[in-house]
């Protein structure tokens, strides 16, 4: 059974930081590209960042230079370090796992709220 379990969300003040984690099980983690997406009520899910199986990273313009995605293959975990958080970063954050010719998997999401 495949599971992606996010954690680390919460309430933070503007300018603050959070680190999200996504622990994967039931997949061959090393061959999957891992991504973070976010969604607010009434809007489509938005791509945030991706790290490929080779470790190459890509970011949405809105988070470039503030967010850092990383992965620990020994722990089957992907992280999203979020700095300089803004109210507009408030969303439910989801991780996903993608690999060529294999199913895509999603976690259940973790809420991030940026507010004073």
N, C-alpha and C positions, 0 to 999 in steps of 0.2 A: 504494500500500500504506500502510495506516494504522499508525502506530507511536506508542505512548506509552512513553517510557523514563524510569523513575525513577532517581534517584541521590541521594546524600547521607546514606544510612543508615550506621549503625555502632554502636559501643559507647560509651556515655556514662555518667557517674556521675549518681546522683540529684541533682537541682537544676541539672543542666547543660542545654545547649541544642544543638539541631541545626537545620539548614535542609535540607529535602528539596526537590528539583527534579523536575519532570516535563516533559520536552521532547516536544512533539507534532509529528508530521509526517503529511502525507497527508490532513489535514482542514482545513476552513475554520475555523481556531481561533477567530476573533472571534465566531462565532455559537454556539459551544458553551459550556454551563455546565460548569465543571470541578470535580471533587470529589476528596477524599481519604477513603479508607476504611482500616480496619486489621483484621487477623485474627490470632488466636492459635490454636494447635493445639486442635482439638476444639470450637471455637466458631464461630458464624456471623460472617461479615464484618460489621463495625460501621462505620456512617457516622461520619465525624469532622468534616468541614467541606466547604462548597460556596461557590464564587464564581460568580455568574451572568455571562452575557455582558455585562450592564450594569455589573458590578462590585459587586453586592450580595453581602454575605457572610452566612453562617449557620454556626453551630457547635453541636456536641453539648455538652450541659451539662458533660460530664466534662472538656472541654478549653477551655471558655469562659474568657477572660482569660489563658490560657497560650499558646494557639496562634494564629497569624495566617496566613490564606490570602491570597495575592495572585497577580496574573497580569501578565505582560508580553507584550502582544499582538505587539510588534515581534519578540520572540524566540520566540513560540509556546510559552511556558513558564509553568507554574503552580508556585507555591512554597508550602511549608508551613513557617513558622518555628515551632519548638517550644521554648518556654522552661519553666523549672521542671519539668523532666521527672521523672516518678515511675516506680518499677518497673512499675506497672500499665500504663504506656504502651508497654511492650515488646510488639512485634507486627511482623508484616510489613505495611508500608504500601503501599497501591495508589492510583494515581490513575485517575480515569475521566473520560470526556468524554461529555456527554449533550446532545442537541438534539431539539426537538420533531419527531416524524415521521422521525427519522434513527436509524441504529443507534447503540447505546452501545458505547464502546470502553474497554478496560482495559489498564493496563500490567502488567508482569511482577512488580512488587513490589520493595521494598527493605526489608531487615531493620533494625529499630531495637531495640537492647537497652539497657535502663537498669539498671545494676547497679554496685555498688561492688566 
